[in-house]
Amino acid sequence: MRSHRNDNLLPAYPRFHVADGEGLFKPIHFAFVSERMHADILQEREAILNALPPASVARQERLFARYDPQASLQSFANLLRLVGIS
């Protein structure tokens, strides 16, 4: 009989993070991020954090802190404003 557990699995092919050799994920730094991409990055980060063992979560959060996608989202909005798009 199959067990129906609620396992949290790591994304098979993360789009916005690169796996390092220690089982953690380094963020890919983007200069500009759209609103949709920002939401996808945050969703992928949440999935990664939920799947990691509790002992690795703090280290992973420190890696995530190295890149703030909110700053890239703001840069994108500023660029659009420069060319007259809001």
Secondary structure, 3 states (H helix, E strand, C coil): CCCCCCCCCCCCCCCCEEECCCCCEEECCCCCCCHHHHHHHHHHHHHHHHHCCHHHHHHHHHHHHCCCHHHHHHHHHHHHHHCCCC
